[in-house]
C-alpha cells in the first residue's frame, strides 16, 4: 500500500470548515483513499473513501486531485465533537487489512 | 446500538499472568481484527481472521494468540504480559463483499494495564 504523509496537528475554529490534507504521491491506479478518525478513548471510525472522483457523505467531503497524488478531507462546519486524530490510508480495494500512519490531530476550538 | 462490543473496557493484570480480552459483533462480518495501540501511537494490526483462517502479522510477538470459536466472537490471549504490553487493544470487523468489505468497524477498545 502507498505511504501517506499528513501534518501532525491542525487547529480549526468551531463552525468553520476544517480542511485536512494528505499526500500520497506513490499511489497506484487501483488504490483507494480512506479516511478514519479516532476520538479520544474511542475506536477509529470510518469517515469516507474514494478512488478518483470527489465524494461526499453526511460526515465529510473528500477531494482528490486529478493526478491522485494528494487529497483533502473537508469537514464543512467543524464542531467541538470533531476534535480527533484523522487518519488517511491508501490501500488496494481487494486487500483486507488497514495500515495506520501518523494521522493529523485536529483540535476544534470555540 | 453497539455493533462491535469489547469487554471489559479496562483490564488490569499482573506481570506474567495470562489475560484474555474478548470481542463480539452483531454485524455477521467475515473478518475480525485485533489491533494494539500504545499511547500517542497509531493502531498496529496484530492479526486477523478471515472466517476461520488466521492471519498473523509478521512482527506480532508469539506472546499474543487469538481464538475465534464462531462468527460472532473473537478473543485475544496474552500468555505472559509484560510491562510493554500495556496498551489499548482494539477489535474491528469488516464484511467480505464488494468495496464495503474494506470498511472496518471498531469497538471502543480495552485498555490493559500491567502491574
Interface residues (C-beta under 8 A of the other chain):
Chain A: X32 X34 X36 X38 X41 X42 X43 X44 X45 X46 X49 X87 X91 X93 X95 X96 X97 X98 X99 X100 X101 X102 X103
Chain B: X4 X31 X33 X42 X43 X44 X45 X48 X50 X90 X91 X92 X94 X99 X101 X102 X103 X104 X105 X106 X107 X108 X109
